Amino acid sequence: MLHAANIQDRDGGILLMERLLKDRSLLRLLYADAGYQGPKFREALRRVRRKIKVEIVKRSDAVKGFAVLPRRWVVERTIGWLNRCRRLAKDWECLNKNALAFLRWASVRFMLRRICKTTK
């Protein structure tokens, strides 16, 4: 899902969850960063889906410098994979629907590679 840049992450997350959860009932746990904590996001999520547990992944105040956060690496790894695609490495698209189409095409390509990978 793509939306305008003037929508805050928390509000965009609510829009995403509304669209995602109306058709899917298996999601029970949602990992989110500190930008999604607070009553506004939890209330909106509860309206969409009552049984979802939100786990906020926070940085430790005791750690200085770089530290790998639990579950955060999954998102960073996926963004790294997508940035290897030539059309996604730079923001060339003028329309959101075109950018979303190339994002989906790259995701399908990665999924097919994983499915078709032969084990030796």
PyMOL commands that set and color helices and strands:
alter all, ss='L'
color gray80, all
select helices_A, chain A and resi 9-21+34-36+39-48+72-83+86-89+96-116
alter helices_A, ss='H'
color red, helices_A
select strands_A, chain A and resi 29-33+53-57
alter strands_A, ss='S'
color yellow, strands_A
deselect
rebuild
show_as cartoon
